[in-house]
Structure formats: C-alpha cells, structure tokens
Amino acid sequence: MRKRILWILVLVLLLAGGLVWAQKAKVTFFWALYDGLTEEYRASLQDAFMAANPSIDVDIVPIQWDLMQEKMTTSVAGGQPPELCVIGTRWLLDLMSTDSVLEVDKVVSKKTLDNIAAGAMEAKIQGKLMGLPIAAGARIMTVNNDITRVVPKTMEELRAEAKRVSKPPQTYGLIMPGKKHTELTDFCYYLYAAGGDYFAKNADGSWGKAVFNNPAGVKALQFMVDMATKDKITQEGYLGLTRMDSHPIFYEGRAAYVMIGAWVESAMKQANSKFKAQYVQIPPFAGQKPASLIITDSIAIFKKARYTKEAGQFLDFFYQDQWKAKFDELVGFPPVTVSAAKLPQFQSPLYQALGQAAMTAKGWPLIEEWAEVSDIIWDANVKAFLGQMSPKAALDEAAAKVNRARGM
C-alpha cells in the first residue's frame, strides 16, 4: 500500500513538473543580421538571459535584413507574430494602421526608458513610443589611406580623385552598389548632397507630391551614372552587387572610398583589413550644404503575441550596458543609451565622425508607402544605369508612379 501511495506521489509530482514546463513562457525575437554581429554574441545573449530567468525561454531568430519585412508581415498576417522584431522605424506606420504594435512603456521598465537618449526616439509617434530604438546612426564616408589621403570637400572633388586612383581590377575609386536591394541608400546620399528631397512639404508638415525628379534629383542620378558608365570608377559588376556584396571589396583594401554606416570599423576588423582607414563626412555638391542620411531601427512589440510581459523583461536585460554596449560595438552604431555613450570605447575617431554627420543628417520620409516608393525609385536607378532611359526620364516616370500610388 505504501509503495502504491509513493508511486502516486511521484506521478503527481512528475505531472505537476510537466505542467510547469508546458506553461513556461517563450519569447520569440526576430533578430536582424546587422553587419558586424556574430553568432557567438547572439547565442551568448540568449543563454545568459535564460540562465538569469529560468522560467522564460527566449528564441532569438537571425534573419537577413532583405527578408525581415516579408517574414514579419507574413507572421503578423497569419496571426502568429513574434513577441519582438527589429524593424525599420518607418515600418511602424503600417503596423500602427493595423493596430499590431504595443506601446513600449506598457512592458519595458521606466529605468530602461529613462536611459534612452531622447534624440534616438524617432519611434515616438503622436506622443507615444511605439518602438524601442536599437540602432541610430548617420552615414559617413571612409577613405582607404593606403590608396589616397585626399578628403574631398565636394562631390566633384570626390569624382576627380576616385578617377585618378582607379586602376581596375586591382583598385577601384569608389564602391557603389547597383543591384536592387532593401535600402535605396546610395541614391539618397547623392540626392541629399545635391540639396534634394523626396517630397514637397505641405503647410501642415505632411509630405506632398514627389520632387525627387527635380534638378537636384536628376543631377544626383546623372552623376552616379556617369561615374559608373563613363568614368568606370566603381567596382566591376556593380549592377549585380548589393551593399552586402560590394562592401567587402572595400574591406579587402581594393577601393579608395565608400559611403557606409557605423558598422564599418567592426566589419573591417572581422575582415582582417590591413589598411589605414579615415572616417570623414560625405561631401555635398559644390554650392550645397552637407546633408547625410541618418537611419534609425527599432524593436517592435506585437500586441497579439502571447508573452509580451516577458518580452519586456528580456528588453530590460538586453539594454544593460553589458549587452547593449557590446551590440553597439559590434554593429558600430553610436549607443542609444545614455550610460553606454559615456564608455571609453565610444570616444574614437569613428564615433566623432558619426556625431558630426548626425548634426546635419536627414532621415527617410516617414510615410506608410515608403517601401513601395523606394522600390519604384530603385527601378528608375537601374533603368538609368542600363541606359534604357535617361536619368531625367527615369525619375519623371518614377515620380508619376509614386504620385499615383499615393493618390495624388
């Protein structure tokens, strides 16, 4: 009889343990594969959090940037969103229109939020913080000082020096991705440098009709086409190379200039680059003021996910200096937390250049249709590179398509 009672007690305990195990919270995090991030860091963060929080599992799912928006959209549409997802901040407008995201302060602690730099909170929309900033950085130019020590003051000077030092296939003057991919950054560098913009600004502050086909936009695209097709100073096969494909050519020491983000230093270290690099500003065209591009990414918290409270606990853990500062070092972005910004590793020439660029940088236009707009402008760029249309004709066609898509 005693044996039987003992076995029943063991069985009850096993069942109770199994019930606890079955109810264990699981936080899924769609994790963007930034340049510079390592698998070792991802796994260490995941393991450390679970060791400190044994009642919560976390699954940090690495996803290529070019696939992130589709992966996220499919998950949300299918009713199985992750708890957390790294997003381009501009995606929030679409997510908010479907009431898909949770206000950050609903689950993230005040201590963590008070440590976020106010300037990084681009995701504060209509007074509500709808995404937690994970990365914010202006774009700069990096110079291979083994090839040239010229720091161009204008785009025209950049073109002249890149042409002088270009000796393909050993050395290229300038890296310029030409294959269509997620971010249309390169056209933006030249557009902003020419004093241009994407849309007119209405009196109420909203975005109006497309203006990227005005003289500034045409000048920017014509300049790019001329460098690639006439000067031939860009990397060979540029039309078949995305940013991820083409930047390693610079890391190898085979290009003089590259317009790039804050990850450049960590990516060069991982590539074992041997040359001396100099971090400078992207120059404007003659007669224009400097204006770089600044990009912010955020972490969205999805309303319909099951474990949002536990997701907040993970974010509080991740945003400690021990982990977030290391993330910032790896990807090369300036820290978004006040405490990390004071650490000695963020007082280098790279971070000084990034800080200077941020003073005059502009972001993408925050509109719901931005992904479609970017896609249309990319098509125009490719048509111009291939010689199918002149830069003016390609941009005029693109502007008309964009205006129609936006109901204008």
VMD Tcl script that draws the C-alpha trace (Angstrom):
set ca {
  {0.00 0.00 0.00}
  {2.81 2.36 0.92}
  {4.53 1.60 -2.39}
  {1.38 2.38 -4.27}
  {0.95 5.70 -2.44}
  {4.61 6.51 -3.10}
  {4.23 5.85 -6.83}
  {1.11 8.01 -6.92}
  {3.00 10.85 -5.24}
  {5.88 10.53 -7.73}
  {3.39 10.53 -10.60}
  {1.66 13.63 -9.24}
  {4.99 15.42 -8.88}
  {6.01 14.46 -12.41}
  {2.72 15.68 -13.80}
  {3.00 18.92 -11.86}
  {6.52 19.43 -13.15}
  {5.36 18.72 -16.66}
  {2.55 21.24 -16.28}
  {5.01 23.91 -15.14}
  {7.28 23.06 -18.06}
  {4.39 23.21 -20.52}
  {3.43 26.65 -19.25}
  {6.95 28.05 -19.48}
  {6.88 31.37 -21.33}
  {8.66 31.58 -24.67}
  {9.71 34.89 -26.19}
  {10.45 34.88 -29.92}
  {12.66 37.69 -31.21}
  {13.16 38.26 -34.97}
  {16.79 39.40 -34.90}
  {18.21 41.40 -37.82}
  {21.62 40.31 -39.10}
  {23.47 43.61 -39.00}
  {26.95 43.77 -40.48}
  {29.36 43.04 -37.63}
  {27.05 40.95 -35.46}
  {28.29 37.49 -34.63}
  {26.53 34.22 -33.92}
  {28.59 33.94 -30.74}
  {27.10 37.16 -29.40}
  {23.53 36.15 -30.28}
  {23.89 32.78 -28.58}
  {25.60 34.29 -25.50}
  {22.81 36.85 -25.04}
  {20.13 34.20 -25.40}
  {21.83 31.79 -22.98}
  {22.62 34.47 -20.40}
  {19.04 35.70 -20.26}
  {17.63 32.20 -19.84}
  {20.17 31.43 -17.11}
  {19.07 34.57 -15.25}
  {15.37 33.91 -15.94}
  {14.82 30.14 -15.78}
  {11.04 30.50 -16.13}
  {11.39 32.10 -19.59}
  {12.72 30.68 -22.84}
  {13.88 33.11 -25.50}
  {14.41 32.22 -29.14}
  {16.49 34.84 -30.96}
  {15.86 34.08 -34.62}
  {18.50 35.53 -37.01}
  {17.02 36.92 -40.24}
  {18.64 38.72 -43.18}
  {17.54 42.35 -43.48}
  {16.27 41.86 -47.04}
  {13.88 39.17 -45.75}
  {12.84 40.79 -42.48}
  {9.83 42.82 -43.61}
  {8.31 39.91 -45.53}
  {8.95 37.49 -42.66}
  {7.40 39.88 -40.14}
  {4.40 40.73 -42.33}
  {3.67 37.07 -43.02}
  {3.82 36.21 -39.31}
  {1.53 39.08 -38.32}
  {-0.97 38.34 -41.12}
  {-1.02 34.67 -40.10}
  {-1.93 35.55 -36.52}
  {1.38 34.28 -35.10}
  {3.56 37.35 -34.61}
  {6.81 37.14 -32.66}
  {6.90 38.94 -29.35}
  {9.73 41.14 -30.66}
  {11.05 42.13 -34.08}
  {13.75 44.51 -35.29}
  {12.18 46.85 -37.84}
  {12.99 49.89 -39.90}
  {11.34 52.62 -37.81}
  {9.38 53.75 -40.88}
  {7.54 50.39 -40.90}
  {5.72 51.43 -37.74}
  {3.18 53.49 -39.66}
  {1.91 50.39 -41.46}
  {1.92 48.37 -38.23}
  {0.03 51.07 -36.35}
  {-2.59 51.27 -39.08}
  {-3.50 47.65 -38.31}
  {-3.18 48.14 -34.52}
  {-0.44 45.49 -34.45}
  {2.10 47.01 -32.07}
  {2.14 47.73 -28.36}
  {3.34 50.94 -26.74}
  {6.82 50.27 -25.41}
  {6.19 51.67 -21.93}
  {3.47 49.06 -21.38}
  {6.13 46.38 -20.83}
  {9.60 48.00 -20.68}
  {10.71 49.41 -17.32}
  {10.98 53.14 -16.63}
  {14.64 52.61 -15.68}
  {15.41 51.31 -19.16}
  {13.41 54.03 -20.92}
  {15.00 56.81 -18.84}
  {18.40 55.60 -20.09}
  {17.49 56.03 -23.78}
  {18.80 59.18 -25.48}
  {15.89 61.44 -26.40}
  {17.29 62.04 -29.90}
  {17.11 58.32 -30.68}
  {13.36 58.09 -30.08}
  {12.23 58.58 -33.68}
  {9.55 55.96 -32.99}
  {7.68 58.36 -30.70}
  {4.58 58.95 -32.80}
  {1.75 61.20 -31.64}
  {3.34 61.29 -28.22}
  {3.52 57.51 -27.83}
  {6.74 55.46 -28.03}
  {5.78 52.67 -30.42}
  {9.22 51.14 -30.90}
  {12.35 50.84 -28.77}
  {15.38 52.28 -30.63}
  {18.01 49.63 -31.26}
  {20.27 51.42 -33.74}
  {20.55 55.02 -34.88}
  {23.37 56.30 -36.99}
  {24.23 58.81 -39.69}
  {26.12 57.66 -42.76}
  {29.71 58.75 -43.34}
  {32.46 58.18 -45.88}
  {35.50 56.02 -45.20}
  {38.79 56.59 -47.01}
  {41.45 53.96 -47.63}
  {44.57 55.96 -46.79}
  {46.81 53.35 -48.41}
  {45.29 54.43 -51.74}
  {44.62 58.15 -51.15}
  {44.82 60.75 -48.42}
  {42.56 63.20 -50.23}
  {39.45 64.12 -48.22}
  {37.09 65.59 -50.83}
  {35.22 68.75 -49.88}
  {32.71 68.34 -52.71}
  {31.24 65.52 -54.77}
  {33.08 66.90 -57.78}
  {36.40 66.57 -55.93}
  {35.45 63.02 -54.89}
  {34.81 62.06 -58.52}
  {38.10 63.57 -59.70}
  {40.20 61.79 -57.06}
  {38.35 58.49 -57.46}
  {39.01 58.67 -61.19}
  {42.71 59.41 -60.61}
  {43.34 56.43 -58.32}
  {41.08 53.89 -60.03}
  {43.09 51.07 -61.61}
  {40.65 48.17 -62.08}
  {40.59 45.33 -61.35}
  {43.27 45.88 -58.69}
  {41.89 49.16 -57.33}
  {38.56 50.96 -57.66}
  {37.92 54.59 -56.95}
  {34.54 54.19 -55.30}
  {32.18 51.48 -54.07}
  {28.63 51.91 -55.37}
  {26.07 49.08 -55.07}
  {23.92 48.79 -58.18}
  {21.73 45.75 -57.61}
  {18.27 46.36 -56.22}
  {18.02 45.53 -52.53}
  {16.08 46.66 -49.47}
  {17.59 50.09 -48.83}
  {17.98 52.69 -51.56}
  {20.76 54.41 -49.67}
  {23.24 55.30 -52.39}
  {20.83 57.41 -54.46}
  {19.86 59.12 -51.20}
  {23.47 60.07 -50.44}
  {23.75 61.91 -53.75}
  {20.20 63.31 -53.63}
  {20.71 64.89 -50.21}
  {24.21 66.04 -51.23}
  {22.63 67.89 -54.17}
  {20.19 69.66 -51.85}
  {17.28 67.49 -52.97}
  {14.48 65.68 -51.18}
  {11.87 63.02 -51.92}
  {8.65 65.00 -51.42}
  {7.45 68.56 -51.11}
  {6.49 69.60 -47.58}
  {2.90 70.76 -47.12}
  {1.99 73.69 -44.88}
  {0.74 71.31 -42.18}
  {4.06 69.44 -42.15}
  {2.83 66.42 -44.10}
  {4.54 65.12 -47.25}
  {3.15 66.24 -50.60}
  {3.94 65.26 -54.19}
  {7.22 63.67 -55.31}
  {10.09 66.08 -56.04}
  {12.98 63.63 -56.36}
  {12.77 64.17 -60.15}
  {13.58 67.88 -59.85}
  {17.00 69.23 -60.97}
  {18.69 68.08 -57.75}
  {17.47 64.50 -58.18}
  {18.38 64.39 -61.87}
  {21.83 65.80 -61.07}
  {22.36 63.11 -58.42}
  {21.39 60.18 -60.65}
  {23.23 61.55 -63.69}
  {26.36 61.89 -61.54}
  {26.07 58.27 -60.40}
  {25.50 57.02 -63.95}
  {28.48 59.00 -65.27}
  {30.83 57.66 -62.59}
  {29.75 54.08 -63.24}
  {29.45 54.04 -67.03}
  {31.78 56.80 -68.29}
  {34.49 57.08 -65.64}
  {34.22 53.39 -64.73}
  {35.49 54.07 -61.23}
  {33.04 51.81 -59.41}
  {33.61 48.14 -58.70}
  {33.22 45.80 -61.66}
  {29.85 44.07 -61.86}
  {28.26 46.76 -59.69}
  {24.82 46.08 -61.19}
  {24.95 42.57 -59.77}
  {26.13 43.59 -56.29}
  {24.13 44.72 -53.27}
  {25.62 46.60 -50.34}
  {26.40 43.32 -48.58}
  {28.13 42.03 -51.71}
  {30.12 45.13 -52.60}
  {31.39 46.48 -49.27}
  {33.76 43.52 -48.73}
  {35.73 44.80 -51.74}
  {36.50 47.90 -49.69}
  {37.33 45.83 -46.62}
  {39.87 43.95 -48.75}
  {41.65 47.25 -49.39}
  {40.76 47.42 -53.10}
  {38.76 50.67 -53.14}
  {39.58 54.26 -52.21}
  {36.20 55.46 -50.96}
  {32.96 54.01 -49.65}
  {29.83 55.67 -48.27}
  {28.86 53.48 -45.38}
  {27.32 53.15 -41.95}
  {28.65 52.92 -38.44}
  {29.38 49.21 -38.73}
  {32.41 49.86 -40.95}
  {35.04 49.55 -38.23}
  {33.77 46.30 -36.74}
  {33.23 44.83 -40.23}
  {36.80 45.73 -41.18}
  {38.10 44.06 -38.03}
  {36.19 40.89 -38.84}
  {37.52 41.01 -42.41}
  {41.06 41.45 -41.02}
  {41.56 44.64 -43.05}
  {45.21 45.77 -43.13}
  {44.98 49.33 -44.46}
  {44.65 52.61 -42.54}
  {41.10 53.94 -42.67}
  {39.99 57.54 -42.22}
  {36.41 58.45 -41.28}
  {35.11 61.64 -42.89}
  {31.90 63.32 -43.98}
  {30.01 62.56 -47.19}
  {30.69 65.71 -49.23}
  {27.96 67.89 -50.75}
  {27.93 69.01 -54.35}
  {29.63 72.36 -54.92}
  {27.46 75.17 -53.60}
  {25.38 72.91 -51.34}
  {25.46 72.32 -47.59}
  {26.42 68.92 -46.11}
  {23.43 66.64 -45.55}
  {23.96 62.97 -44.84}
  {21.37 60.25 -44.29}
  {20.50 59.10 -40.77}
  {18.72 55.80 -40.24}
  {17.05 54.51 -37.12}
  {15.87 51.00 -36.46}
  {13.56 49.98 -33.64}
  {12.26 46.92 -31.84}
  {8.52 46.45 -32.21}
  {6.48 44.64 -29.56}
  {3.47 42.86 -31.05}
  {0.11 43.15 -29.32}
  {-1.19 39.71 -30.25}
  {1.92 37.86 -29.16}
  {1.39 35.69 -26.09}
  {4.27 36.72 -23.84}
  {4.64 40.49 -24.12}
  {5.31 40.93 -20.40}
  {8.22 38.51 -20.58}
  {9.39 40.25 -23.76}
  {9.66 43.43 -21.70}
  {11.81 41.57 -19.16}
  {14.11 40.45 -21.95}
  {14.46 44.01 -23.27}
  {15.34 45.29 -19.80}
  {18.05 42.62 -19.69}
  {19.33 43.31 -23.22}
  {19.55 47.10 -22.69}
  {22.01 46.79 -19.82}
  {25.48 48.08 -20.75}
  {26.93 44.58 -20.51}
  {24.88 43.52 -23.55}
  {23.64 46.59 -25.42}
  {27.02 48.33 -25.41}
  {28.62 45.18 -26.83}
  {25.91 45.07 -29.52}
  {26.68 48.71 -30.39}
  {30.39 47.95 -30.60}
  {29.82 45.03 -32.95}
  {27.49 46.83 -35.35}
  {29.40 50.10 -34.98}
  {26.39 52.31 -34.30}
  {26.62 55.04 -31.67}
  {24.92 53.90 -28.46}
  {21.26 54.75 -27.97}
  {21.64 54.52 -24.19}
  {22.98 57.42 -22.14}
  {25.16 55.20 -19.95}
  {26.85 53.39 -22.85}
  {27.63 56.65 -24.65}
  {29.98 57.55 -21.77}
  {32.06 54.39 -22.13}
  {35.65 54.84 -23.40}
  {35.18 52.63 -26.48}
  {32.75 55.18 -27.92}
  {35.17 58.12 -27.84}
  {37.09 57.15 -31.01}
  {37.54 58.98 -34.36}
  {34.75 56.85 -35.86}
  {32.21 57.98 -33.28}
  {33.39 61.59 -33.60}
  {32.74 61.43 -37.35}
  {29.32 59.87 -36.77}
  {28.44 62.58 -34.28}
  {29.44 65.31 -36.71}
  {27.39 63.71 -39.50}
  {24.34 63.47 -37.26}
  {24.33 67.26 -36.83}
  {23.22 67.85 -40.45}
  {21.77 64.46 -41.43}
  {18.19 63.83 -42.58}
  {16.13 60.67 -42.27}
  {13.89 58.89 -44.73}
  {10.45 60.46 -45.20}
  {8.14 58.79 -42.68}
  {5.24 57.69 -44.90}
  {3.23 54.47 -44.97}
  {4.02 53.79 -48.64}
  {7.80 54.16 -48.27}
  {8.65 50.55 -49.19}
  {6.73 50.87 -52.48}
  {8.20 54.31 -53.18}
  {11.74 53.05 -52.61}
  {11.09 50.11 -54.93}
  {9.88 52.41 -57.71}
  {12.91 54.71 -57.40}
  {15.23 51.67 -57.42}
  {13.68 50.62 -60.76}
  {14.37 54.10 -62.11}
  {18.01 53.90 -61.00}
  {18.50 50.56 -62.72}
  {16.92 51.81 -65.97}
  {19.31 54.75 -65.95}
  {22.35 52.56 -65.23}
  {21.42 50.21 -68.05}
  {20.93 53.10 -70.47}
  {17.30 52.19 -71.06}
  {16.20 55.71 -70.09}
  {17.92 58.98 -69.29}
  {18.11 59.83 -65.58}
  {15.54 62.59 -66.07}
  {13.09 60.39 -67.97}
  {13.52 57.52 -65.47}
  {12.90 59.79 -62.47}
  {9.98 61.57 -64.14}
  {8.35 58.19 -64.78}
  {9.04 57.11 -61.20}
  {7.62 60.34 -59.73}
  {4.40 59.91 -61.72}
  {4.07 56.31 -60.46}
  {4.72 57.37 -56.87}
  {2.15 60.17 -57.03}
  {-0.46 57.77 -58.42}
  {0.33 55.18 -55.75}
  {-0.17 57.85 -53.07}
  {-3.41 59.09 -54.63}
  {-2.00 62.42 -55.82}
}
mol new
graphics top color blue
foreach p $ca { graphics top sphere $p radius 0.5 }
foreach p [lrange $ca 0 end-1] q [lrange $ca 1 end] { graphics top cylinder $p $q radius 0.2 }
display resetview
